[in-house]
Amino acid sequence: MKTFVVFAGAPSAPQALEVINTGESSGESVFLHQNSRTCTDRRSFFSCAPVRYKKKQRHDPNDIAKGAESVPIPFVRAPGGDESLPEDFTYTAVAVAYEKAKIEIRLCKIEQDNCCTACFGNCLKKKWPCHCARETGGEFAYNEDGCVKKELLRQAVRETQGDEACRRVTCEKECPMEVARGSTEKCRGHIVRRFIKECWVKCTCHKKLCGNRIVQQGVRYKLEVFWTPTGKGWGVRTTEDLPMGAFVCEYIGEILTNTELDERNEERFLKQSRHFYPIYLDSDVCTERILEDDHLLCLDCTHYGNVARFINHRCGDSNLVDIPVEIECPDRHFYHASFSISFRAMEELTWDYQLDFADENHPIKAFRCKCGSRECKDTRE
Ligand SMILES: C[S@@+](CC[C@H](N)C(=O)[O-])C[C@H]1O[C@@H](n2cnc3c(N)ncnc32)[C@H](O)[C@@H]1O
């Protein structure tokens, strides 16, 4: 018996080695292809190999994600410009807790009837939606193209625009959001946000093929970070036309408590930092009423974050809407803030930060808005 070592890949990129035995009598070498095709010479092996052939990857100096996303995200300077990306920023595609934030991602919190333990393949193809669609009224949040369904999208736009018709809850005692703002005012009321629940770790469907696993797959459309010509610093745009409801990215950064964020804000304010990058994970404040400091969490993208950190604000008619998503377990102190297209876009991607420009007490002193929208709320002289 002869032993052959077979490369599963091109000659220049041997990634996996496989040893096979073959009879000596024919005098032929047998090359076993990884997708079970056999070829009798090395040449035809490599010509039938591309199914598994993975191009040798290089570190693309223009990819701000440094390979962390499944698509590269290039950055583009203004013509003739020499702006550089911030040096104290490291790209991460997963949220990381800084120090005190308590994140309760526990298997025991996922009850059997809160996940699909008998599903196979793609849950969206099932005749009847599985348990995972319960959160969204018995229908999956996504369509077969991986986009958020129209009704849910409309609802999210209404909620984020503070539509009076949306359900509101007022804190009975101290409002954690007012406390976070350093204010002693009464609760202004919280809109009850509708969450999306994706299939999670205990579900038995396919981790990549299930259509109820969209946000957890990460960025898949072509995005670009570019230097805005209107004085907003860096911004994000798409280089392809995105359909309504397409998931663009989630807001990823360091997970902080309010106190930690306050300390950072103060420091940055003293340093006269130009840009600020925090968001509050407050979509479920209304069901808790009373929250300890280490449970009302925020994401800060200043030092660690993903492409969402470069998305600028637009008042009123922004083309992205944020939707809270449960991915790991039902603990809503930490959830995923996903951005989907609410208006067709092939231009700068913007998101309404929901800032009150007149609020002098706001912990992040609002910038002078240059969004250019007819609905711009920054009316300060
Ligand atoms: C999340 S960052 C966005 C990325 C930022 N432009 C950069 O270069 O890193 C938020 C900051 O961008 C700037 N910004 C965002 N939207 C803006 C707008 N509509 N007008 C002016 N500045 C804006 C503000 O300085 C704000 O604090």
Ligand as a Chemical Component Dictionary entry (heavy atoms), coordinates in Angstrom:
data_LIG
# 
_chem_comp.id                   LIG 
_chem_comp.type                 NON-POLYMER 
_chem_comp.pdbx_formal_charge   0 
_chem_comp.three_letter_code    LIG 
# 
loop_
_chem_comp_atom.comp_id 
_chem_comp_atom.atom_id 
_chem_comp_atom.alt_atom_id 
_chem_comp_atom.type_symbol 
_chem_comp_atom.charge 
_chem_comp_atom.model_Cartn_x 
_chem_comp_atom.model_Cartn_y 
_chem_comp_atom.model_Cartn_z 
_chem_comp_atom.pdbx_ordinal 
LIG C1  C1  C 0  -21.264 58.015 16.288 1  
LIG S1  S1  S 1  -20.230 59.285 15.779 2  
LIG C2  C2  C 0  -20.373 59.266 14.040 3  
LIG C3  C3  C 0  -19.007 59.195 13.354 4  
LIG C4  C4  C 0  -18.225 60.469 13.369 5  
LIG N1  N1  N 0  -18.675 61.343 12.319 6  
LIG C5  C5  C 0  -16.722 60.219 13.239 7  
LIG O1  O1  O 0  -16.061 60.863 12.411 8  
LIG O2  O2  O -1 -16.183 59.389 13.972 9  
LIG C6  C6  C 0  -21.149 60.665 16.347 10 
LIG C7  C7  C 0  -20.473 61.984 16.173 11 
LIG O3  O3  O 0  -20.417 62.340 14.767 12 
LIG C8  C8  C 0  -20.744 63.723 14.586 13 
LIG N2  N2  N 0  -22.035 63.813 13.886 14 
LIG C9  C9  C 0  -22.920 62.830 13.679 15 
LIG N3  N3  N 0  -24.003 63.267 13.020 16 
LIG C10 C10 C 0  -23.823 64.568 12.800 17 
LIG C11 C11 C 0  -24.619 65.583 12.194 18 
LIG N4  N4  N 0  -25.809 65.346 11.685 19 
LIG N5  N5  N 0  -24.110 66.847 12.153 20 
LIG C12 C12 C 0  -22.897 67.124 12.670 21 
LIG N6  N6  N 0  -22.089 66.198 13.282 22 
LIG C13 C13 C 0  -22.550 64.937 13.342 23 
LIG C14 C14 C 0  -20.874 64.314 15.993 24 
LIG O4  O4  O 0  -19.618 64.861 16.366 25 
LIG C15 C15 C 0  -21.217 63.110 16.861 26 
LIG O5  O5  O 0  -20.777 63.267 18.219 27 
# 
loop_
_chem_comp_bond.comp_id 
_chem_comp_bond.atom_id_1 
_chem_comp_bond.atom_id_2 
_chem_comp_bond.value_order 
_chem_comp_bond.pdbx_ordinal 
LIG C1  S1  SING 1  
LIG S1  C2  SING 2  
LIG S1  C6  SING 3  
LIG C2  C3  SING 4  
LIG C3  C4  SING 5  
LIG C4  N1  SING 6  
LIG C4  C5  SING 7  
LIG C5  O1  DOUB 8  
LIG C5  O2  SING 9  
LIG C6  C7  SING 10 
LIG C7  O3  SING 11 
LIG C7  C15 SING 12 
LIG O3  C8  SING 13 
LIG C8  N2  SING 14 
LIG C8  C14 SING 15 
LIG N2  C9  SING 16 
LIG N2  C13 SING 17 
LIG C9  N3  DOUB 18 
LIG N3  C10 SING 19 
LIG C10 C11 SING 20 
LIG C10 C13 DOUB 21 
LIG C11 N4  SING 22 
LIG C11 N5  DOUB 23 
LIG N5  C12 SING 24 
LIG C12 N6  DOUB 25 
LIG N6  C13 SING 26 
LIG C14 O4  SING 27 
LIG C14 C15 SING 28 
LIG C15 O5  SING 29 
# 
